[in-house]
Amino acid sequence: MADTASRKAYAGLGVRPSGTRHPLVATAMVLPLAALLVVVFGGWEAVVTQASSVGVMLGR
Protein backbone atom coordinates (compact mmCIF):
# COMPACT_ATOMS: atom_id res chain seq x y z
CA MET A 1 0.00 0.00 0.00
CA ALA A 2 2.85 2.39 0.82
CA ASP A 3 4.45 1.68 -2.57
CA THR A 4 1.27 2.76 -4.35
CA ALA A 5 1.21 6.01 -2.39
CA SER A 6 4.82 6.81 -3.29
CA ARG A 7 4.12 6.19 -6.99
CA LYS A 8 1.17 8.59 -6.86
CA ALA A 9 3.36 11.22 -5.23
CA TYR A 10 5.96 10.90 -7.99
CA ALA A 11 3.30 11.01 -10.71
CA GLY A 12 1.85 14.20 -9.27
CA LEU A 13 5.23 15.91 -9.43
CA GLY A 14 6.03 14.70 -12.95
CA VAL A 15 9.07 12.83 -11.60
CA ARG A 16 9.64 9.14 -12.22
CA PRO A 17 10.99 6.86 -9.50
CA SER A 18 14.58 5.80 -10.04
CA GLY A 19 15.05 2.79 -12.28
CA THR A 20 12.21 3.62 -14.69
CA ARG A 21 12.41 5.24 -18.09
CA HIS A 22 9.79 6.36 -20.59
CA PRO A 23 9.46 3.83 -23.43
CA LEU A 24 10.18 6.47 -26.08
CA VAL A 25 13.41 7.44 -24.34
CA ALA A 26 14.45 3.80 -24.14
CA THR A 27 13.65 3.36 -27.83
CA ALA A 28 15.67 6.44 -28.76
CA MET A 29 18.61 5.04 -26.81
CA VAL A 30 18.45 1.59 -28.41
CA LEU A 31 17.81 2.48 -32.07
CA PRO A 32 21.29 3.89 -32.86
CA LEU A 33 22.96 0.79 -31.42
CA ALA A 34 20.56 -1.49 -33.27
CA ALA A 35 21.27 0.34 -36.54
CA LEU A 36 25.01 0.07 -35.96
CA LEU A 37 24.77 -3.67 -35.30
CA VAL A 38 22.69 -4.18 -38.46
CA VAL A 39 25.30 -2.34 -40.55
CA VAL A 40 28.32 -4.00 -38.94
CA PHE A 41 27.01 -7.55 -39.02
CA GLY A 42 24.91 -7.28 -42.19
CA GLY A 43 21.76 -8.32 -40.41
CA TRP A 44 19.32 -6.46 -42.63
CA GLU A 45 18.63 -9.54 -44.75
CA ALA A 46 17.84 -11.54 -41.62
CA VAL A 47 15.42 -8.87 -40.43
CA VAL A 48 13.65 -8.80 -43.80
CA THR A 49 13.48 -12.61 -43.90
CA GLN A 50 12.00 -12.80 -40.41
CA ALA A 51 9.47 -10.05 -41.10
CA SER A 52 8.45 -11.80 -44.30
CA SER A 53 8.03 -15.10 -42.45
CA VAL A 54 5.88 -13.47 -39.79
CA GLY A 55 3.78 -11.80 -42.48
CA VAL A 56 3.20 -15.14 -44.22
CA MET A 57 2.35 -16.78 -40.92
CA LEU A 58 -0.23 -14.05 -40.22
CA GLY A 59 -1.68 -14.50 -43.68
CA ARG A 60 -0.55 -11.24 -45.27
NUROVEX-83090 format. One record per residue (C-alpha): residue number from 1; residue in three letters; x, y, z. Coordinates in Angstrom, 2 decimals. Layout:
! residues N
NUM/ala/X/Y/Z
...
This chain:
! residues 60
1/met/0.00/0.00/0.00
2/ala/2.85/2.39/0.82
3/asp/4.45/1.68/-2.57
4/thr/1.27/2.76/-4.35
5/ala/1.21/6.01/-2.39
6/ser/4.82/6.81/-3.29
7/arg/4.12/6.19/-6.99
8/lys/1.17/8.59/-6.86
9/ala/3.36/11.22/-5.23
10/tyr/5.96/10.90/-7.99
11/ala/3.30/11.01/-10.71
12/gly/1.85/14.20/-9.27
13/leu/5.23/15.91/-9.43
14/gly/6.03/14.70/-12.95
15/val/9.07/12.83/-11.60
16/arg/9.64/9.14/-12.22
17/pro/10.99/6.86/-9.50
18/ser/14.58/5.80/-10.04
19/gly/15.05/2.79/-12.28
20/thr/12.21/3.62/-14.69
21/arg/12.41/5.24/-18.09
22/his/9.79/6.36/-20.59
23/pro/9.46/3.83/-23.43
24/leu/10.18/6.47/-26.08
25/val/13.41/7.44/-24.34
26/ala/14.45/3.80/-24.14
27/thr/13.65/3.36/-27.83
28/ala/15.67/6.44/-28.76
29/met/18.61/5.04/-26.81
30/val/18.45/1.59/-28.41
31/leu/17.81/2.48/-32.07
32/pro/21.29/3.89/-32.86
33/leu/22.96/0.79/-31.42
34/ala/20.56/-1.49/-33.27
35/ala/21.27/0.34/-36.54
36/leu/25.01/0.07/-35.96
37/leu/24.77/-3.67/-35.30
38/val/22.69/-4.18/-38.46
39/val/25.30/-2.34/-40.55
40/val/28.32/-4.00/-38.94
41/phe/27.01/-7.55/-39.02
42/gly/24.91/-7.28/-42.19
43/gly/21.76/-8.32/-40.41
44/trp/19.32/-6.46/-42.63
45/glu/18.63/-9.54/-44.75
46/ala/17.84/-11.54/-41.62
47/val/15.42/-8.87/-40.43
48/val/13.65/-8.80/-43.80
49/thr/13.48/-12.61/-43.90
50/gln/12.00/-12.80/-40.41
51/ala/9.47/-10.05/-41.10
52/ser/8.45/-11.80/-44.30
53/ser/8.03/-15.10/-42.45
54/val/5.88/-13.47/-39.79
55/gly/3.78/-11.80/-42.48
56/val/3.20/-15.14/-44.22
57/met/2.35/-16.78/-40.92
58/leu/-0.23/-14.05/-40.22
59/gly/-1.68/-14.50/-43.68
60/arg/-0.55/-11.24/-45.27
